[in-house]
Amino acid sequence: MNIKVVDELHESLLEEAWSLYHEAFRELNAHTVQRHLMYRSEFDEVMRDRRVEKYLCLDDGGALCGLSTFTNHLDAVPLISPQYFQRRWPQHYAEQRIWYVGFVAVAPNGRAMYAFVELVEAMQRVAAPRNGIVGLDVCRYNNDARRMSRAVGLLVRRITSTVRVEHADEQSYWLYEFPEAA
């Protein structure tokens, strides 16, 4: 497997990237309150945004088997608050040593775990040497069903054993159901 980092996804890869991303995240919308699957227009916009690096995991034949986004331009990430990071880590923020992982999508085949590992490790190799901070969001479903935060923690500890992990915030959704009146 080979990791290639680009700042803008070439048009020739856009359809293949969308298919991989769509396949990886479409079922998640049925398990989460907040939409996790971008609309196609949003996806295309992110793929063209030069502030967001696209990490492509290519198999030995050159086919796309994984895709992730990674940026230290926090204002390029919808639905996060750059001010939160600026308040918590003002020096890191000023020096652009805070990155955010928008998503990690892998093809659902036997090599999916390898692609996931390669992508996560490639992104961490950027931030770790700069004493950086990397943020990502993990929905409850992915944390419960796939133990995602634990898996990522184990992967980054392979790069550096001194990594500190913090559960930074949590969004919860509350529903109030009113059954038929008795």
Stockholm file with secondary structure:
# STOCKHOLM 1.0

chainA/1-182         MNIKVVDELHESLLEEAWSLYHEAFRELNAHTVQRHLMYRSEFDEVMRDRRVEKYLCLDDGGALCGLSTFTNHLDAVPLISPQYFQRRWPQHYAEQRIWYVGFVAVAPNGRAMYAFVELVEAMQRVAAPRNGIVGLDVCRYNNDARRMSRAVGLLVRRITSTVRVEHADEQSYWLYEFPEAA
#=GR chainA/1-182 SS CEEEEESSCCHHHHHHHHHHHHHHHGGGGGTCSSCCSCCHHHHHHHHHCTTSEEEEEECTTSCEEEEEEEESCGGGSTTCCHHHHHHHCHHHHHTTCEEEEEEEEECSSTTHHHHHHHHHHHHHHHHGGGTCEEECCCCHHHHHHHCHHHHHHHHHHHHCTTCCCCCCCCCCCCCCCCCCCC
#=GC SS_cons         CEEEEESSCCHHHHHHHHHHHHHHHGGGGGTCSSCCSCCHHHHHHHHHCTTSEEEEEECTTSCEEEEEEEESCGGGSTTCCHHHHHHHCHHHHHTTCEEEEEEEEECSSTTHHHHHHHHHHHHHHHHGGGTCEEECCCCHHHHHHHCHHHHHHHHHHHHCTTCCCCCCCCCCCCCCCCCCCC
//
